Amino acid sequence: MAVQGRCTALDTRLPRPLYGWTRDGKGLDTGHAVTLPARKGAIETRITIRKPGKVGIAIDQDGWIDAFPLKGSKALDMTSESKGPRCSTIHKILYYRMRPGTYRVTVNRLKGARAKLMLTHD
């Protein structure tokens, strides 16, 4: 959990691109978060990107996140990484440059039985 300092409430003052973190949805996308079950410490899911740009993948815990073109075996290069906002349950956000299309997202080295994820788009 990315809780820093003394916080009286969590996830109440998220920046605009992360407003959806407190809403549950189906599938990894922007506008809502999704909690996915892990098998043997890993999650695999797909995302569809409609607009090119910098895409962030937020997660609520430690984990190794990779994004792959659907028809490729080489992971995209991460452009940057940031900690979650102060007083939030977002642990970190990894950013990638993506073009429109479908991608495979893998999360490995999870310690819990599930992980909460969300996409952001700048």
Backbone torsions as a table, in degrees:
resi	resn	phi	psi	omega
1	MET	NA	139.2	-175.0
2	ALA	-94.3	38.0	-179.0
3	VAL	-79.0	120.9	-179.4
4	GLN	-116.8	137.6	178.4
5	GLY	67.8	-164.3	178.7
6	ARG	-93.3	120.1	-179.8
7	CYS	-120.9	134.3	177.9
8	THR	-87.1	-22.2	178.1
9	ALA	-148.5	146.5	180.0
10	LEU	-105.5	146.6	173.5
11	ASP	62.2	26.1	-179.0
12	THR	-98.4	-19.3	-177.5
13	ARG	-127.5	53.0	-179.6
14	LEU	-78.3	146.9	175.2
15	PRO	-66.6	158.0	-174.5
16	ARG	-46.6	-47.1	-178.4
17	PRO	-63.1	-13.4	-177.4
18	LEU	-113.5	10.5	179.6
19	TYR	-52.5	-36.4	-176.4
20	GLY	-72.4	-6.6	-177.1
21	TRP	-56.1	-30.9	-177.3
22	THR	-91.1	-1.7	177.2
23	ARG	-103.4	132.7	177.6
24	ASP	-87.8	138.8	177.8
25	GLY	-140.4	-174.8	178.2
26	LYS	-111.5	128.8	179.2
27	GLY	82.2	149.8	-179.7
28	LEU	-77.1	117.5	-175.6
29	ASP	-159.9	179.2	173.5
30	THR	-85.5	160.6	176.0
31	GLY	90.1	-16.8	178.0
32	HIS	-160.1	161.0	175.8
33	ALA	-101.2	164.5	177.3
34	VAL	-139.0	138.5	175.6
35	THR	-104.8	119.6	-175.7
36	LEU	-113.6	142.7	178.2
37	PRO	-74.2	144.5	177.3
38	ALA	-101.4	144.0	173.5
39	ARG	-120.3	120.5	-178.2
40	LYS	53.2	41.3	176.2
41	GLY	76.5	17.4	-176.4
42	ALA	-139.3	152.8	174.7
43	ILE	-131.3	143.1	171.2
44	GLU	-135.2	132.8	178.9
45	THR	-148.4	174.4	179.0
46	ARG	-121.1	150.7	175.6
47	ILE	-131.7	152.1	174.5
48	THR	-116.6	123.4	179.6
49	ILE	-100.2	127.3	-178.4
50	ARG	-99.9	-32.0	179.9
51	LYS	-118.6	136.7	177.8
52	PRO	-69.3	153.1	175.9
53	GLY	149.4	-164.3	-179.4
54	LYS	-86.9	119.4	-177.7
55	VAL	-113.2	130.0	177.7
56	GLY	-105.0	145.7	174.0
57	ILE	-119.3	111.3	-179.2
58	ALA	-92.9	145.2	180.0
59	ILE	-141.1	151.1	-176.0
60	ASP	-91.9	6.7	-176.7
61	GLN	-159.3	175.5	173.5
62	ASP	-63.0	141.8	176.8
63	GLY	178.7	154.7	179.7
64	TRP	-99.4	112.5	-175.8
65	ILE	-104.7	130.3	173.4
66	ASP	-129.4	148.0	174.5
67	ALA	-123.7	134.1	-177.2
68	PHE	-127.0	142.4	167.4
69	PRO	-58.1	145.2	-176.1
70	LEU	-55.5	-37.8	-179.0
71	LYS	-106.3	47.6	180.0
72	GLY	-151.9	157.2	-179.4
73	SER	-111.8	-3.3	178.9
74	LYS	-96.9	124.8	179.9
75	ALA	-66.6	148.5	174.1
76	LEU	-66.6	151.2	174.6
77	ASP	-76.9	131.6	176.1
78	MET	-72.0	134.9	179.7
79	THR	-89.3	-31.3	177.6
80	SER	-166.9	170.0	179.3
81	GLU	-143.0	142.8	176.1
82	SER	-139.0	158.0	173.4
83	LYS	-75.8	159.8	175.1
84	GLY	-66.6	158.3	179.5
85	PRO	-59.9	153.5	176.6
86	ARG	-55.8	141.1	178.8
87	CYS	61.0	37.0	175.9
88	SER	-127.0	165.1	175.9
89	THR	-93.6	8.5	175.5
90	ILE	-81.6	120.2	-178.8
91	HIS	-77.5	-48.1	-179.9
92	LYS	-159.2	165.4	176.1
93	ILE	-133.6	126.4	176.4
94	LEU	-105.7	138.1	-176.0
95	TYR	-114.7	142.0	179.0
96	TYR	-136.7	149.9	170.4
97	ARG	-87.8	124.3	-178.4
98	MET	-131.5	146.5	173.4
99	ARG	-101.0	165.3	176.6
100	PRO	-56.9	138.6	179.9
101	GLY	149.8	-174.5	-179.1
102	THR	-106.7	137.7	-178.1
103	TYR	-128.8	154.7	174.3
104	ARG	-103.7	129.2	178.9
105	VAL	-113.7	128.8	176.4
106	THR	-119.2	142.6	175.1
107	VAL	-126.8	122.0	-177.8
108	ASN	-123.1	172.0	178.3
109	ARG	62.6	33.9	176.7
110	LEU	-82.4	144.2	178.4
111	LYS	-99.0	-23.7	-178.2
112	GLY	-93.3	175.0	-179.7
113	ALA	-82.8	-9.1	179.9
114	ARG	-157.1	164.9	177.3
115	ALA	-142.3	144.4	177.1
116	LYS	-97.2	131.2	-176.8
117	LEU	-134.2	156.2	174.0
118	MET	-156.2	147.7	175.3
119	LEU	-95.3	146.9	169.1
120	THR	-125.3	153.7	-179.9
121	HIS	-135.9	121.4	178.0
122	ASP	-95.8	NA	NA
